[in-house]
Amino acid sequence: MKCPECSKQISDKAEVCPSCGYPIKKQTPEGKFQKWREKRLKYLVILCLACLPVGIALKEPVVLILASIGVVAGCIKLSSIKTKRMNRNS
């Protein structure tokens, strides 16, 4: 595993990074699922963004509307996830 602060390799059992002293938090299965879900949501937003020019080129309003809704909804959800994370860390 890599230290989130200095990116050096550290033991999976380490509580702090031996190089920089950064405290290592153990990830729960719930935390891993949350990261996977957030990553999947980012890819969905990127996919929707990629569909916008396709909809414009094909002059398909349905594609444009669905892609726009996907981008907006995804960005709102990502924003709420980051806000929750910042509130939790405060």
Backbone as JSON Lines, residues from 0, in Angstrom:
{"i":0,"aa":"M","n":[0.84,-1.17,0.0],"ca":[0.0,0.0,0.0],"c":[0.89,1.23,0.0]}
{"i":1,"aa":"K","n":[0.36,2.33,-0.53],"ca":[1.12,3.57,-0.59],"c":[0.6,4.57,0.42]}
{"i":2,"aa":"C","n":[1.51,5.37,0.95],"ca":[1.13,6.44,1.87],"c":[0.39,7.52,1.08]}
{"i":3,"aa":"P","n":[-0.79,7.98,1.57],"ca":[-1.52,9.01,0.85],"c":[-0.81,10.36,0.83]}
{"i":4,"aa":"E","n":[0.13,10.55,1.74],"ca":[0.83,11.82,1.84],"c":[2.1,11.86,0.97]}
{"i":5,"aa":"C","n":[3.0,10.89,1.15],"ca":[4.3,10.93,0.47],"c":[4.42,9.9,-0.66]}
{"i":6,"aa":"S","n":[3.42,9.04,-0.81],"ca":[3.36,8.02,-1.88],"c":[4.42,6.94,-1.79]}
{"i":7,"aa":"K","n":[5.06,6.8,-0.64],"ca":[6.04,5.72,-0.48],"c":[5.33,4.45,-0.05]}
{"i":8,"aa":"Q","n":[5.91,3.31,-0.41],"ca":[5.34,2.02,-0.05],"c":[5.44,1.82,1.46]}
{"i":9,"aa":"I","n":[4.35,1.38,2.06],"ca":[4.33,1.09,3.49],"c":[3.6,-0.23,3.73]}
{"i":10,"aa":"S","n":[3.78,-0.78,4.89],"ca":[3.12,-2.03,5.25],"c":[1.62,-1.81,5.39]}
{"i":11,"aa":"D","n":[0.85,-2.83,5.08],"ca":[-0.6,-2.76,5.25],"c":[-0.97,-2.68,6.73]}
{"i":12,"aa":"K","n":[-0.06,-3.07,7.59],"ca":[-0.33,-3.08,9.02],"c":[0.15,-1.81,9.73]}
{"i":13,"aa":"A","n":[0.81,-0.93,9.0],"ca":[1.35,0.3,9.6],"c":[0.23,1.22,10.06]}
{"i":14,"aa":"E","n":[0.42,1.83,11.23],"ca":[-0.53,2.81,11.73],"c":[-0.13,4.22,11.34]}
{"i":15,"aa":"V","n":[1.18,4.42,11.13],"ca":[1.69,5.7,10.63],"c":[2.74,5.4,9.58]}
{"i":16,"aa":"C","n":[2.94,6.33,8.65],"ca":[3.97,6.15,7.62],"c":[5.34,6.32,8.27]}
{"i":17,"aa":"P","n":[6.24,5.36,8.08],"ca":[7.58,5.49,8.67],"c":[8.4,6.61,8.04]}
{"i":18,"aa":"S","n":[8.07,7.01,6.82],"ca":[8.83,8.07,6.15],"c":[8.42,9.47,6.58]}
{"i":19,"aa":"C","n":[7.09,9.72,6.57],"ca":[6.63,11.09,6.84],"c":[5.8,11.22,8.12]}
{"i":20,"aa":"G","n":[5.41,10.09,8.73],"ca":[4.65,10.13,9.97],"c":[3.16,10.34,9.79]}
{"i":21,"aa":"Y","n":[2.7,10.29,8.54],"ca":[1.27,10.49,8.26],"c":[0.46,9.35,8.89]}
{"i":22,"aa":"P","n":[-0.6,9.68,9.66],"ca":[-1.41,8.61,10.26],"c":[-2.22,7.88,9.19]}
{"i":23,"aa":"I","n":[-2.16,6.56,9.21],"ca":[-2.86,5.74,8.22],"c":[-4.16,5.25,8.84]}
{"i":24,"aa":"K","n":[-5.26,5.58,8.18],"ca":[-6.57,5.12,8.64],"c":[-6.87,3.79,7.96]}
{"i":25,"aa":"K","n":[-7.34,2.87,8.72],"ca":[-7.73,1.59,8.17],"c":[-9.07,1.76,7.46]}
{"i":26,"aa":"Q","n":[-9.16,1.26,6.23],"ca":[-10.4,1.37,5.48],"c":[-11.35,0.24,5.83]}
{"i":27,"aa":"T","n":[-12.56,0.62,6.11],"ca":[-13.59,-0.39,6.36],"c":[-14.14,-0.84,5.01]}
{"i":28,"aa":"P","n":[-14.81,-1.98,4.98],"ca":[-15.44,-2.4,3.71],"c":[-16.41,-1.34,3.19]}
{"i":29,"aa":"E","n":[-17.08,-0.63,4.12],"ca":[-18.0,0.42,3.7],"c":[-17.26,1.55,3.0]}
{"i":30,"aa":"G","n":[-16.08,1.91,3.52],"ca":[-15.27,2.97,2.91],"c":[-14.79,2.57,1.53]}
{"i":31,"aa":"K","n":[-14.41,1.31,1.35],"ca":[-13.98,0.84,0.04],"c":[-15.13,0.88,-0.95]}
{"i":32,"aa":"F","n":[-16.33,0.47,-0.49],"ca":[-17.49,0.51,-1.37],"c":[-17.81,1.94,-1.75]}
{"i":33,"aa":"Q","n":[-17.7,2.87,-0.8],"ca":[-17.99,4.28,-1.08],"c":[-17.03,4.82,-2.13]}
{"i":34,"aa":"K","n":[-15.73,4.47,-2.05],"ca":[-14.76,4.93,-3.04],"c":[-15.08,4.34,-4.42]}
{"i":35,"aa":"W","n":[-15.45,3.05,-4.45],"ca":[-15.8,2.4,-5.72],"c":[-17.02,3.09,-6.32]}
{"i":36,"aa":"R","n":[-18.01,3.38,-5.48],"ca":[-19.24,4.03,-5.95],"c":[-18.95,5.43,-6.5]}
{"i":37,"aa":"E","n":[-18.1,6.17,-5.8],"ca":[-17.75,7.52,-6.24],"c":[-16.99,7.47,-7.57]}
{"i":38,"aa":"K","n":[-16.08,6.51,-7.71],"ca":[-15.33,6.36,-8.95],"c":[-16.28,6.02,-10.11]}
{"i":39,"aa":"R","n":[-17.21,5.12,-9.85],"ca":[-18.18,4.74,-10.88],"c":[-19.02,5.93,-11.3]}
{"i":40,"aa":"L","n":[-19.4,6.77,-10.34],"ca":[-20.19,7.96,-10.62],"c":[-19.4,8.95,-11.48]}
{"i":41,"aa":"K","n":[-18.11,9.09,-11.2],"ca":[-17.27,9.98,-12.02],"c":[-17.22,9.5,-13.46]}
{"i":42,"aa":"Y","n":[-17.08,8.17,-13.66],"ca":[-17.06,7.63,-15.02],"c":[-18.39,7.86,-15.71]}
{"i":43,"aa":"L","n":[-19.49,7.78,-14.98],"ca":[-20.81,8.02,-15.56],"c":[-20.93,9.47,-16.03]}
{"i":44,"aa":"V","n":[-20.43,10.41,-15.23],"ca":[-20.46,11.82,-15.62],"c":[-19.62,12.03,-16.88]}
{"i":45,"aa":"I","n":[-18.44,11.4,-16.94],"ca":[-17.59,11.52,-18.13],"c":[-18.29,10.94,-19.35]}
{"i":46,"aa":"L","n":[-18.95,9.81,-19.18],"ca":[-19.68,9.2,-20.29],"c":[-20.8,10.12,-20.78]}
{"i":47,"aa":"C","n":[-21.52,10.71,-19.83],"ca":[-22.59,11.64,-20.22],"c":[-22.03,12.86,-20.94]}
{"i":48,"aa":"L","n":[-20.88,13.35,-20.47],"ca":[-20.24,14.48,-21.16],"c":[-19.83,14.11,-22.58]}
{"i":49,"aa":"A","n":[-19.37,12.88,-22.75],"ca":[-18.99,12.42,-24.09],"c":[-20.2,12.3,-25.01]}
{"i":50,"aa":"C","n":[-21.37,12.04,-24.44],"ca":[-22.58,11.9,-25.25],"c":[-23.11,13.24,-25.74]}
{"i":51,"aa":"L","n":[-22.76,14.33,-25.08],"ca":[-23.25,15.65,-25.5],"c":[-22.85,16.0,-26.94]}
{"i":52,"aa":"P","n":[-21.57,15.89,-27.31],"ca":[-21.22,16.22,-28.7],"c":[-21.85,15.26,-29.71]}
{"i":53,"aa":"V","n":[-22.04,14.0,-29.3],"ca":[-22.68,13.03,-30.18],"c":[-24.12,13.46,-30.45]}
{"i":54,"aa":"G","n":[-24.81,13.87,-29.4],"ca":[-26.18,14.35,-29.56],"c":[-26.27,15.59,-30.43]}
{"i":55,"aa":"I","n":[-25.28,16.47,-30.28],"ca":[-25.26,17.68,-31.11],"c":[-25.0,17.31,-32.56]}
{"i":56,"aa":"A","n":[-24.03,16.43,-32.8],"ca":[-23.69,16.04,-34.18],"c":[-24.85,15.32,-34.86]}
{"i":57,"aa":"L","n":[-25.54,14.47,-34.12],"ca":[-26.66,13.71,-34.7],"c":[-27.97,14.47,-34.65]}
{"i":58,"aa":"K","n":[-27.96,15.62,-34.01],"ca":[-29.17,16.44,-33.84],"c":[-30.29,15.62,-33.19]}
{"i":59,"aa":"E","n":[-29.89,14.89,-32.15],"ca":[-30.83,14.06,-31.4],"c":[-31.14,14.72,-30.06]}
{"i":60,"aa":"P","n":[-32.31,15.33,-29.93],"ca":[-32.62,16.01,-28.66],"c":[-32.72,15.06,-27.48]}
{"i":61,"aa":"V","n":[-33.15,13.83,-27.7],"ca":[-33.27,12.87,-26.6],"c":[-31.89,12.58,-26.0]}
{"i":62,"aa":"V","n":[-30.89,12.39,-26.86],"ca":[-29.53,12.13,-26.38],"c":[-29.01,13.34,-25.61]}
{"i":63,"aa":"L","n":[-29.26,14.53,-26.12],"ca":[-28.82,15.75,-25.45],"c":[-29.47,15.9,-24.07]}
{"i":64,"aa":"I","n":[-30.76,15.66,-24.02],"ca":[-31.47,15.81,-22.74],"c":[-30.99,14.79,-21.72]}
{"i":65,"aa":"L","n":[-30.89,13.53,-22.13],"ca":[-30.45,12.49,-21.2],"c":[-29.01,12.71,-20.74]}
{"i":66,"aa":"A","n":[-28.13,13.11,-21.67],"ca":[-26.74,13.37,-21.31],"c":[-26.64,14.55,-20.35]}
{"i":67,"aa":"S","n":[-27.42,15.6,-20.62],"ca":[-27.41,16.78,-19.75],"c":[-27.9,16.44,-18.35]}
{"i":68,"aa":"I","n":[-28.98,15.67,-18.27],"ca":[-29.51,15.26,-16.97],"c":[-28.47,14.42,-16.23]}
{"i":69,"aa":"G","n":[-27.81,13.52,-16.94],"ca":[-26.78,12.68,-16.32],"c":[-25.63,13.5,-15.76]}
{"i":70,"aa":"V","n":[-25.19,14.49,-16.52],"ca":[-24.07,15.33,-16.07],"c":[-24.48,16.13,-14.83]}
{"i":71,"aa":"V","n":[-25.64,16.76,-14.9],"ca":[-26.08,17.59,-13.77],"c":[-26.31,16.74,-12.52]}
{"i":72,"aa":"A","n":[-27.03,15.63,-12.67],"ca":[-27.3,14.77,-11.52],"c":[-26.0,14.2,-10.93]}
{"i":73,"aa":"G","n":[-25.09,13.78,-11.79],"ca":[-23.82,13.25,-11.31],"c":[-23.0,14.28,-10.57]}
{"i":74,"aa":"C","n":[-22.95,15.49,-11.11],"ca":[-22.18,16.56,-10.46],"c":[-22.79,16.93,-9.1]}
{"i":75,"aa":"I","n":[-24.12,16.95,-9.03],"ca":[-24.78,17.25,-7.76],"c":[-24.45,16.17,-6.73]}
{"i":76,"aa":"K","n":[-24.51,14.91,-7.13],"ca":[-24.22,13.81,-6.22],"c":[-22.76,13.84,-5.76]}
{"i":77,"aa":"L","n":[-21.83,14.06,-6.71],"ca":[-20.41,14.14,-6.34],"c":[-20.17,15.3,-5.37]}
{"i":78,"aa":"S","n":[-20.85,16.41,-5.61],"ca":[-20.71,17.56,-4.73],"c":[-21.2,17.24,-3.33]}
{"i":79,"aa":"S","n":[-22.32,16.53,-3.23],"ca":[-22.84,16.19,-1.9],"c":[-21.93,15.21,-1.19]}
{"i":80,"aa":"I","n":[-21.33,14.28,-1.93],"ca":[-20.38,13.32,-1.34],"c":[-19.18,14.06,-0.77]}
{"i":81,"aa":"K","n":[-18.64,15.01,-1.53],"ca":[-17.46,15.76,-1.07],"c":[-17.81,16.64,0.12]}
{"i":82,"aa":"T","n":[-19.02,17.22,0.12],"ca":[-19.45,18.05,1.24],"c":[-19.56,17.21,2.51]}
{"i":83,"aa":"K","n":[-20.15,16.02,2.41],"ca":[-20.25,15.13,3.56],"c":[-18.88,14.76,4.09]}
{"i":84,"aa":"R","n":[-17.95,14.49,3.17],"ca":[-16.6,14.1,3.57],"c":[-15.89,15.24,4.28]}
{"i":85,"aa":"M","n":[-16.07,16.47,3.77],"ca":[-15.43,17.63,4.4],"c":[-16.03,17.89,5.78]}
{"i":86,"aa":"N","n":[-17.35,17.72,5.91],"ca":[-18.0,17.91,7.22],"c":[-17.54,16.86,8.22]}
{"i":87,"aa":"R","n":[-17.33,15.63,7.75],"ca":[-16.89,14.55,8.61],"c":[-15.46,14.8,9.1]}
{"i":88,"aa":"N","n":[-14.62,15.38,8.23],"ca":[-13.22,15.62,8.59],"c":[-13.03,16.86,9.46]}
{"i":89,"aa":"S","n":[-14.06,17.71,9.54],"ca":[-13.93,18.96,10.33],"c":[-14.1,18.7,11.8]}
